[in-house]
Amino acid sequence: MQYDVIIIGSGPGGYVSAIRCAQLGLKTAIIEKYKTFGGTCLNVGCIPSKALLDSSEHFHNAAHTFETHGIKLKDLKVDMPQMIARKDDVVAQNTAGITYLFKKNKIDSFEGVGSFVDKNTIKIAKADGSSENITGKNVVIASGSKPTALPFLPIDKKRIITSTEALNIKEVPKTMIVIGGGVIGLELGSVYARLGTKVSVIEFLPSIIATMDAGLGKELQRVLKKSLGMEFLMGHKVTGASVKGKTVTVTAQNSKGEDVSVEADYCIVAVGRTAYTEGLGLENIGIKTEERGNKIPVNAHLETTVPGVYAIGDVITGAMLAHKAEDEGTFVAETIAGQKPHINYNLIPGVVYTWPEVASVGYTEEQLKTNGVKYKSGSFPFKASGRAKASMDTDGFVKVLADEATDEILGVHMIGPRAADMIAEAVVAMEYRASAEDIARICHAHPTYTEAIKEAAMAATANRAIHM
């Protein structure tokens, strides 16, 4: 065998797995079909969307809060081409970083489409029509996912677009429709809403970010409507869309079965993502994907039905999160090396990078009620936080859920400033099975946003929050 490990896909799962394999002394190869490494996350997902989110938040603050801070501006306007160019530069820096790390760790990289000839032989089909085969003792499938398309709603990539095209609109649209009230739709919708676009979100379910704690979705919807003027059509089933000139018309049925139509300059289809397994040649080694979501079945070691072939990230069951894929990439590398790693899937945090940010880890109240678990709940609003008042970020709250008898923290859910960073405290605490009392007794610097976590923990233990 030429390699100990061959990895197909260089997204967060793939590149992290490759680096960890190399650190463990395994001769490693990675195959990427695109010219740049990093997969969806670095190229058209996490990183570029966060770059635009930051840029648009700067503009929104300049337009709406700077004067209150005593900062006066004149003739404020958006330079959209420059905003896109900055985003592209951020992407380039990150993808170049992956190239550097591969060289540093002596990982062989191949450009082309990788597919199974047999379980140890991978064919690499290159853009110029040529191909070559490489062999490995173990193979890791990390091919990621792609935006889910609705069969009755064709995406033309011009007016009816996916998240990928939404990253490169060269002007600020007057109006925009977002189909889907999940993470991707709300993040991209908020980018343009901050810049002045009238954004309408059409969602089939009765709440946005429906997989998270219900209180978070309710608060986020309230804030996005209040601060950005976003419109929400909840409980609406999209039935079709058409384009005439530069106008998109989306048709839907509301909860009463009545027909509704909405017009806009653009329509982003953000109804989820589907595992990308096409062209992998899975049939050549006897792997069958699941009917729902096209996922690859794996066991507790993330090994497929074929010994020595593993799968990680978006192509297997679970949340489609870059950090989940990274942890699984490390897990598989260490498993192949003979170690015994572990992942606690209940403690993988979820984050929505709107503003305020939303973050969650552990069980939701709805899950605890369904499971019949007796629990205590404590909440603390950011409007009572000194640090939040100073920064004018008083929307949102922190909620701590703890076991009624043992006080062990079962879930932490927050919406507020820097929630994406603050959730790490909750993850650490829950990884070590801390109680709400433990967090309540830890000294938190003042004034900080994280004091809200301490106050919520105090509220959960004995309803003894100090500052409310």
Secondary structure, 3 states (H helix, E strand, C coil): CCEEEEEECCCHHHHHHHHHHHHCCCCEEEEECCCCCCHHHHHHCHHHHHHHHHHHHHHHHHHHCCCCCCCCCCCCCCCHHHHHHHHHHHHHHHHHHHHHHHHHCCCEEEECEEEEEECCEEEEECCCCCEEEEEEEEEEECCCEEECCCCCCCCCCCCEECHHHHCCCCCCCCEEEEECCCHHHHHHHHHHHHCCCEEEEEECCCCCCCCCCHHHHHHHHHHHHHHHCCEEEECCEEEEEEEECCEEEEEEECCCCCEEEEEECEEEECCCEEECCCCCCHHHCCCCCCCCCCCCCCCCCCECCCCCEEECHHHCCCCCCHHHHHHHHHHHHHHHCCCCCCCCHHHCCEEECCCCEEEEEECCHHHHHHCCCCEEEEEEEHHHCHHHHHHCCCCCEEEEEEECCCCEEEEEEEEECCHHHHHHHHHHHHHCCCEHHHHHHCCCCCCCCCHHHHHHHHHHHHCCCCCC
